Amino acid sequence: MTKMADNSSSVEIVEGCRLPVLRKNQEHEDEWPLAEILSVKEASGRKLYYVHYIDFNKRLDEWVTTDRLDMKKLQFPKKEAKTPTKNGLSGSRPSSPEREVRKSLDLNIPSATPPSRGKTLPTPKRKVESVPLVTQVPPVTPVPSLPSSAEASQAAVFPAVREATTFKSREDHEPLSTLTTNGTARRLIPAQPGRKRKANCGVPDEMIKVLQYNKPQSATVFLPPPEDSQDSSDGIPTAPRMTGSLVSDRSHDDIVTRMKNIECIELGRHRLKPWYFSPYPQELTTLPILYLCEFCLKYLKSLKCLQRHLTKCNLRHPPGNEIYRKGTISFFEIDGRKNKNYSQNLCLLAKCFLDHKTLYYDTDPFLFYVMTEYDSKGFHIVGYFSKEKESTEDYNVACILTLPPYQRRGYGKLLIEFSYELSKVEGKTGTPEKPLSDLGLLSYRSYWSQTILEILMDLKPENGERPQITINEISEITSVKKEDVISTLQYLNLINYYKGQYILTLSEDIVDGHEKAMQKRHLRIDPKCLHFTPKDWSKRGKW
């Protein structure tokens, strides 16, 4: 139980308190979401409170004044239960390690400003719900269980799935779900209660037949039932990798890293409001503006230092090799070992906008692909993605970021498309390293959907027969990993079960929506403009 404040005028707000805080939503209307107080400071004779809005993304955290707090609904943090001491007397437990760290380090956390109200206004974190798979199926047909999108995404993270090579009849399958008379899915208990159901992480790779209806905007893809996988290793996470991964270990979060420490960054002609903590040197976090050279990304403490640096900096583009150019868009490949300073500076900048990734000062195992926009002054960074030189999990992206001034302009999909073009040249299928941020997941979902729908809609009848394609063929054409193909089809709710077969149904609404989305997608990668030769990084001499 939380203790409510009775007298708002006499209470003192401390770290850990929760209460409603006034903020503007996307429609610029007032709202009072519940927030937690992370820090308190005094500036110019008034108290400021750093708040985290519960169930909202951390990039919306900000410093607020007392007049934005609803003191009537103040909730104090829970008191720790008292534990007996050695002499038998009761005593309270020690305070939290986060507060002890703050006391011992006596860190001076600078103020941060609210997020801008422009086009780059972040949205609250939303949960992505999986779409039911059997909404358009006749209600009398039994439906064997398909892997959910969550299971498919787990399979992408922990690929411990065997290829299905033989198929059983429908009678051999254990019915795990069926349809009620109103057409909704109803879960059934398996025949053996004590036996764990293993994740069936893939539709078997059999030939898919495509049926063209009289309406040219509609098609159906047939697929046979999957084999009942009994692989004992399904769903069991493998041990975490000791090298290469950029996934942040959330167990080490403390009160310092939960707070934005940079108020503003000036990068070329743009000023950026950071979303998250980034471990820049402590003496720079108290500055109102942190200046970065837009070509070498070196950080400087004043405009005068930046101007002096620019007279000596000869770079007008990222270091490394330019491997793609079309129009004003270029991509540069940077080796994390050969250009260590630039790679570390890039990671520091990216950490301001990526919460789920950690920072690597050892950038040797990574390659960085920086996308730039060219004008008369040079090549200006738009975004980047990094990838491991050697990935045991088929990851083709470790971190990916479009800088806020260039977001919502198609550059994110261009970065994703470029990463898959590299995978095509390498002759591999790839998948991004998990977890993805909320914005990253939206971008990848959109890219996968458009790419797969593009292939399905381009299928043409051959010799008067229905065209045929397999899941593996879709994966090989796009270089999208098989598990991502299946999860995307499920996310789009295309997979249905009809007359003993799995079918993919493209409705007119899906086709129309896809065509409208593709009309807006002006930026595309031209494979003819890519000049890239993959290296065999297993030979250590090339490092």
C-alpha positions, 0 to 999 in steps of 0.5 A: 500500500502506498501512503497518500499525502494529507497535507500538500503544503507541509510535505517534502517531495523526495526521490521515489515519490509518485504523483500526477504531473501536468504535460501536453500531449500530441494534440497539445492538450493538458493531461495529468499522467502519473510520474515518478520523481527521480531527482530534486534540485534547486536552481535560481531559488526554486525547486526543480523535479526530474520526472519519469512518466509511468508507462511512457518512453524515457525520452519524455522525461524532463525537469518540471517546476512545482506548479506542474505537480498535483500534490493532492495525489502524492504517493510516498515510496514504500518503506522497507520492512525492518529487519532484526540486528545482531543484538536482537533489536529491530533496525531498518534495512540499508538504503537503496544502492542507487541512493548510496551511489549518489551520496558517495559520488555527489554527482551534479546532475545538470538540468534537462529541457522538455522535448521539442514540440516539433515534428520529432515529438516522441510518442509514448511507448506502446505495446505491439499486439499480435493479430489473431490468425484465424479471423477470415476462416469458415467457422467449422474448420479445425485450425492447428496451432501456428507460432505466434509473432512473439514466438517467431521473434523469439525464434529469431533471437534464439535460432534453435529450430530444426528444418521440417523435412517430413509431414504428418497427416492432419490426424497426427497433429495435436489440436491446440486451438479450434474455432467456436460457432461465432468464428472466434478462436478458442484455446483447447487443453492439450491431450497430455497435461504434463507434457510441455508444448514446444514452440513450432517456429516455422511453417515448413518450406513446401511449395505454395500455390497462388490462386488468382481470383476473378478480381485482379486485386485478390490472391490466395497462397496455399501452404500445407500444415506444419510438422509437429515439432518436438525439438527439446531445445525449442524456446530455451534461450542460449547463453548470452554472448560474451563478445559482439552484442550491443544489447544493454544489460538493464540490471545495471541501470542506476539513478544516474543513467536513467536521467538525461545528462546532456541538455543540447547538442549542436551538430552542424546546422542542427541543434538536437535535444537528447532523449537518453543518457550518454556517457560523455565526460562529466565536465561537459554535462554541465554545459548548456550546449555541447558542440560536435564537429559534424564531420569527425564528431569530436565533442567540444565545450564551446563555439570558439573551440569548435571554430578553432577545430574546424580550421584544423579538421580536414575531413568533409566526409566520414572516414572510410570507403564510400561504397554507395552514391546515388544523387546526394545520398552516400554510404561510407563503410567505417572499420571500428578498428581502423577508425577507432576515434570516429567510431567511439564518437559516433557511439556516444552520439547514438547513445543519446537516442538509443536506450536499449543499446550499450556503449562499446569503447572497444569498437574493433569487432564492428563495422559502421555504415554511415549514410550522408547527404551531400551539399557544397559544404560536404557530406552531412551525417543523416544516420547509420547502422553498425554490424558485427564483422562476425555474427554467429546469430545471422545479425546484419544490424547491431544498432541503427539510428536516423538522427531526429532532424531526418526522421519521418522522411524515409531515411530509416527504411533506406538504412534498413534496405541498405543493410539487406542489400549488403546481406544479398551481396554476402549471400546471407539472410539477416535479422536485426539484433534484439531488442528493437526500440519502439521506433525501430520495431515500427520501421522494421515491421513496415519494411518487412511488410512492404517488401514481402507484399511487393513479392506476393503481388508481383507473382504471375501465372505461368503456362496457365497454371497458378504461380508457386513460391516457398517461404524459403524463396521469399527469404532468399529473394529478400535476404530477410530471415525466415522467422521474420517472414513468418512473423510478418505474415502473422502480424499482417493477419494474412495466414489463414487455414482453409480446406486442410491448407494454410493460405495467405489471403491478400484482401483489397484493403491490404493491396490498396494500403500497400500501393498507397504506401509505396507511392510515398516511398520515394527513396530506394536503394539502387543495387547498381550504385553499390560497390561493395566486396564482402570480406572473410573476417574469420581470417584474423589477418584482415582485422 
